[in-house]
Amino acid sequence: MRRVAATVFAVLAVTAAFAANESTPMDDPYLWLEDVHGDKPLLWVKEQNAKALGLLKADPAYQGDYDFTLKVLDAKDRIPYASVDRGLVYNFWQDKEHPKGLWRRTTVADYAKADPNWEILLDLDALAAAEKENWVWKGPSCAPGRSRCLLSLSRGGGDAVVVREFDLKTKTFVADGFFLKEAKSDVAMVDDDTVLFGTDFGAGSMTSSGYPRIVKEWKRGQRIEDAKKLYEGKTEDVATSGGVLRDGDDSVSVIVRAPSFFDNEYFVSSFGTIWKIEVPLSAQLQGLHHGQLLFSLRQDWTPPEQAKIGKGALVAIPLAGLDFWGRRSATVDHHFPAVTTVYAPGPRASIESVATGRDAIYVSILNNVIGEVRAFRLKDGKWTGKKLPLPKGGSAGIISTDDFGPEAYLSFESFLKPSTLYFDDGKDRPKEIKALPARFDSVGMETVQYEATSTDGTKIPYFVVRQKTLKGPAPTILYGYGGFEISETPAYSASFGKLWVGRGGVYVLANIRGGGEFGPGWHEAALKQNRQKAFDDFAAIAADLIARKITTAKQLGIVGGSNGGLLVSTVMTQHPELLGAVVCQVPLIDMIRYTRIGAGASWIGEYGDPDDPKMAEYIRTYSPYQNVAKDKKYPPVFFVTATSDDRVTPVHARKMAARMMEQGHEVLFFENTDGGHAAAADHRQAAERTALTFVYLAEKLGLKPAP
């Protein structure tokens, strides 16, 4: 099941909230920019775009950077990463001829070939042209037999989607099939004729975060109004959603209520009723394998009459032992089933992802931010694990597993080794079947892992990628995120390799607190009232880079997006003396009003609630929008966002850019129309965003252009 993140408080709640955090609309002269699609704000955006694009596209390096990036993105020799189901492999593909994309499939045997014979299921470009819609692919939810799927299509790339039923045999949309109008919906096909779904049913049906709070069961032929209500969450929840866990031919319908971003209640629809799985709120459901429900633990847990299990572990609970909640009676003495530990990571390790196959559970693990994959099997009531023979020194991941066969697809990449795809036939001997060709000359380059000491003495790791022969300080890009338990791991980037490191620059990846690199504790260390630790960690790395003479303050640029946009804008306001330039992408910035903008209400679990006076007081100490000052000298900053981003929205970037311009600081602002939170809906838009970023940083940090 996936986490849901998102949005918007009701207008009537806003007035009372202003009093709680000591802010009123009158305090904010740029409140008018919060009208995302208003004529006046869009005119302002148009003027700023013209300025930014005029300056950056005039740089002699721009066109070459754009052409290179687009060529890489459209290249036919990319790895077509895919999902496997019942011996068929499904892939969504975009290139020059198909910018919106093709949904296609082939067999497992054919997929292993250099040039598979793909069967086209849906041509999204043709569909968009025929229907005169700006469709952006958001993915399928398919019935077990893969005869029918529900396809989610977004207008422009936002989170709101239109859901339509698709017949894989005829390769057409089903006339009078299941259909949901545009909304932030959640759907799952139980079988060919049954759907679990949540959507906007009208007034009062959504949470204060803007997501469904009601899950219904919809049978073919029923009017949507007649769908059976299964569960109703609370208005103050983040969301309630329905899903299906598959275990070969067996399956179980699960309802997930998320009272906060990191907490979930799980319910099973069984025995004609809905019953709760009694696990901690912080436990995260990872799948179903051989009748065992799998959970990863964010907190320590002591199951009834059993020993304590530490946070970060992956545990298994037999579903058959839990089903008494659906049929228990007062006269029967029931006991909680035995909880077994599948894997417990050490202090410098964490679980990145879990995937269930027919024959094994695959777990992607980080050890000191270096990846590996292990396969676990249940035998005689005990779990045995085996580390799979994949390359070392980079990121190892799980691409897809098959509930109906032994197939598993795994991946490996590092900063200097191109992405490689491996196939395992269930014998724990992954075989390389596809490899991305090198996009830049890595000969003479190196990757080094250092540690910086943060304000409180904590050691913070980071990676440095550079040319071995580089002497003296050089223009450097420092990238960070630091939130939502998301790990930043080694990745092969043609753009950083060719356009930056290959030209004599240095690339640095930070592993600051707030992320998941060392498990739940690493994340919790920077939550809410401890948020400053993430900013301190990032600043400590910047200072360490300067102390090691890898770079200088004038040559150091920082880049971050979304929560990373909050990171870089905060560090900019707190430590401008350490920086030479900033690129701030699709950011959160006005943290006093973030719960009223886009999906902000759903992230209270990460940042705290600014409607709480004590929390508002703390947030004010770092919120960039409230702390940027006219009398301080900041490095030049480039804001990048998107009008169609209905998650964070362009509001934060707009307001911060306008305020800094009014104060006389050096600012550029670019707002793409499409792309949602990714700020790019296709390869051309992604190439433009990339080229603008590298040209800007090269200009500001003094990186010499390619000869």
Secondary structure, 3 states (H helix, E strand, C coil): CCCCCCCCCCHHHHHHHHHHCCCCHHHCCCHHHHCCCCHHHHHHHHHHHHHHHHHHHCCCCHHHHHHHHHHHHHCCCCCCCCEEECCEEEEEECCCCCCCCEEEEEEHHHHCCCCCCCEEEEEHHHHHHHHCCCEEEEEEEECCCCCEEEEEEEECCCCCEEEEEEECCCCEECCCCCEEEEECCEEEEEECCEEEEECCCCCCCECCCCCECEEEEEECCCCHHHCEEEEECCCCCCEEEEEEEEECCEEEEEEEEEEECCEEEEEEEECCEEEEECCCCCCEEEEEECCEEEEECCCCECCCCCCCECCCCEEEEEHHHHHHHHCCCCCCCCCCCCCEEEECCCCCEEEEEEEECCCCEEEEEEECCEEEEEEEEEECCEEEEEECCCCCCCEEEEEEECCCCCCEEEEEECCCCCCEEEEECCCCCCEEEEECCCCCCCCCEEEEEEEEECCCCCEEEEEEEEECCCCCCCCEEEECCCCCCCCCCCCCCHHHHHHCHHHCCEEEEECCCCCCCCCHHHHHCCCHHHCHHHHHHHHHHHHHHHHCCCCCHHHEEEEEECHHHHHHHHHHHHCHHHCCEEEEECCCCCCCCHHHCCCHHHHHHHHCCCCCHHHHHHHHCCCHHHHCCCCCCCCCEEEEEECCCCCCCCHHHHHHHHHHHHCCCCEEEEEECCCHHHCCCCHHHHHHHHHHHHHHHHHHHCCCCCC
